[in-house]
Amino acid sequence: MASGDHFGARPADVKSGGGLTDNVGTLALHGAETYAEATRPGPNPPWGEGDSIAEAFERNYKPASGELREAVLLVAKALHGAADMTVKSGLDFEKASDDATRAISSGGHR
C-alpha cells in the first residue's frame, strides 16, 4: 500500500499474484499458439487461386493476418513476462523486509 511517501507490500501476496499471473500467462500463450495454428493459411487457401479475388486476398489479407498472429503472440509473451517480474518483485520485497527486520533486531547493525 502507498501512503504519502511510503510504500509497503506483503511479499507473499506479491509472489502469489505473480503465480496467478503466470497461470494466466500460460493460458494466454497456449491460446495464442492455438490461434496462430488455426489461422495460418494452408496449401489450399480458402479464397481460392488464380482470380482477382484470390490475388487481393494474397496481397491484403495474408500479410495482415500474419501480423495479427504475431501481435497476439507478443501480447501473450508480455503477460507471461509480467508474471516473472511480479514474482521477482515479491522476492525482492521479501529480502528487503528480512534485511530491515534483522537490522532493527540487531540494533541497526547488519
MILONU-560242 format. One record per residue (C-alpha): x negated, y, z. Coordinates in steps of 0.2 Angstrom, whole numbers, padded with zeros to 4 digits, always signed. Each point is the difference from the previous one (the first is absolute). Layout:
# residues N
XYZ;...
***
This chain:
# residues 110
+0000+0000+0000;-0006+0018-0003;+0002+0014+0012;-0008+0016-0003;-0018-0003-0003;+0001-0018+0007;+0003-0016-0009;+0003-0017+0008;+0003-0017-0008;+0004-0017+0007;-0013-0011-0009;+0010-0016+0001;+0015+0009-0008;-0011+0007-0014;-0008-0017-0004;+0017-0008+0001;+0006+0013-0013;-0014-0004-0011;+0004-0018+0001;+0018+0004-0005;-0006+0011-0014;-0011-0014-0006;+0015-0012-0001;+0009+0013-0011;-0016+0003-0010;-0001-0019-0003;+0018-0001-0006;-0003+0016-0011;-0015-0008-0008;+0009-0016-0003;+0015+0010-0007;-0012+0010-0011;-0008-0015-0007;+0016-0009-0004;+0007+0016-0008;-0016+0001-0011;+0001-0018-0005;+0019+0002-0004;-0002+0015-0010;-0016-0004-0010;+0005-0002-0018;-0003-0018-0007;-0005-0005-0017;+0018+0002-0007;+0005+0017+0005;+0019+0002+0003;+0001+0015-0011;-0005-0010-0015;-0014+0003-0013;-0002+0008-0017;+0013+0014+0000;+0000+0018+0006;+0008-0004+0016;-0013-0013+0005;-0014+0012-0005;+0008+0014+0011;+0001-0012+0014;-0018-0005-0002;-0005+0018-0001;+0010+0007+0014;+0006-0013+0012;-0014-0011+0001;-0013+0012+0006;+0012+0008+0013;+0005-0017+0006;-0018-0004+0003;-0003+0016+0009;+0016-0003+0011;-0007-0017+0005;-0016+0007+0005;+0008+0014+0010;+0011-0013+0009;-0016-0010+0004;-0009+0015+0006;+0014+0006+0012;+0000-0018+0007;-0019+0000+0003;+0001+0017+0008;+0013-0006+0012;-0010-0015+0004;-0016+0011+0003;+0010+0011+0011;+0003-0015+0012;-0019-0003+0001;-0003+0018+0004;+0014+0000+0013;-0007-0016+0009;-0017+0008+0000;+0007+0016+0007;+0007-0010+0014;-0016-0009+0004;-0009+0017+0000;+0013+0007+0012;-0002-0015+0011;-0019+0002+0000;+0002+0019+0004;+0012-0004+0014;-0011-0014+0008;-0015+0012-0001;+0009+0014+0008;+0006-0012+0014;-0017-0006+0003;-0007+0017+0001;+0013+0006+0012;-0002-0016+0011;-0019+0002+0000;+0001+0018+0006;-0003+0007-0018;-0015-0010-0004;+0000-0012-0015;
***
